[in-house]
Amino acid sequence: MNERDERLRDAITDTLTKMSIDARNLAVEVVNGAVIVKGTVGSDDSLHRLQNVLAEGRFGTRPIACQVGVLPTAATDSLDGRGRSPVTGTSADSAHESRHQLDKS
């Protein structure tokens, strides 16, 4: 990724954070100024806000492709409601748990 693309990606993710859109399950890809946002958000409201932010043209780019859906509430894999990321396929605790499974001491 070139420096311009990296700045654009950072600007988009910073804006999503400021707009209280949970971007943990989103991937923002920028290649030569073309932007694709993929993944899931937790509610219809978040999806609507995301689509509005991307459609506003505030980033001065070509149209932004939005391949984002709403994560079904039943798609969690733990009692505390934290599911696996559809982008990375891992949960927040999986790396920690994997290290301890290998620890034979």
ZIQUIPE-V596765 format. One record per residue. N is the residue number from 0. RES is the residue in one small letter. SS is DSSP state (H for helix, E for strand, L for the rest). NEAR is the number of other C-alpha atoms within 10 Angstrom. D_LAST is the distance of its C-alpha to the last C-alpha in whole Angstrom. Layout:
n=<N	N>
res=<RES	RES>
ss=<SS	SS>
near=<NEAR	NEAR>
d_last=<D_LAST	D_LAST>
This chain:
n=<0	1	2	3	4	5	6	7	8	9	10	11	12	13	14	15	16	17	18	19	20	21	22	23	24	25	26	27	28	29	30	31	32	33	34	35	36	37	38	39	40	41	42	43	44	45	46	47	48	49	50	51	52	53	54	55	56	57	58	59	60	61	62	63	64	65	66	67	68	69	70	71	72	73	74	75	76	77	78	79	80	81	82	83	84	85	86	87	88	89	90	91	92	93	94	95	96	97	98	99	100	101	102	103	104>
res=<m	n	e	r	d	e	r	l	r	d	a	i	t	d	t	l	t	k	m	s	i	d	a	r	n	l	a	v	e	v	v	n	g	a	v	i	v	k	g	t	v	g	s	d	d	s	l	h	r	l	q	n	v	l	a	e	g	r	f	g	t	r	p	i	a	c	q	v	g	v	l	p	t	a	a	t	d	s	l	d	g	r	g	r	s	p	v	t	g	t	s	a	d	s	a	h	e	s	r	h	q	l	d	k	s>
ss=<L	L	H	H	H	H	H	H	H	H	H	H	H	H	H	H	H	H	L	L	L	L	L	L	L	E	E	E	E	E	E	L	L	E	E	E	E	E	E	E	E	L	L	H	H	H	H	H	H	H	H	H	H	H	H	L	L	L	L	L	L	L	L	L	E	E	E	E	E	E	L	L	L	L	L	L	L	L	L	L	L	L	L	L	L	L	L	L	L	L	L	L	L	H	H	H	H	H	H	H	H	H	L	L	L>
near=<11	10	8	13	17	16	13	20	23	13	14	19	18	14	17	18	13	10	13	12	20	18	18	13	19	21	19	17	17	19	13	10	19	14	21	17	19	18	20	23	22	16	16	12	12	20	19	11	16	22	15	11	16	20	14	10	12	11	17	9	12	10	15	17	16	17	12	18	16	14	18	11	10	8	11	15	11	10	7	7	11	13	19	18	17	16	13	11	10	12	16	11	10	12	11	10	10	10	9	11	9	8	7	5	4>
d_last=<42	45	45	48	45	42	45	46	43	42	45	45	41	42	45	43	41	44	46	43	42	38	37	34	34	37	37	40	41	44	46	49	50	49	47	45	43	41	38	39	40	39	43	47	48	45	46	50	49	47	50	52	50	50	54	55	55	54	52	55	53	54	54	50	49	47	45	43	43	42	39	40	38	37	35	32	28	27	29	29	31	29	30	29	31	33	33	30	28	25	25	24	21	20	18	16	15	14	12	10	10	9	6	4	0>
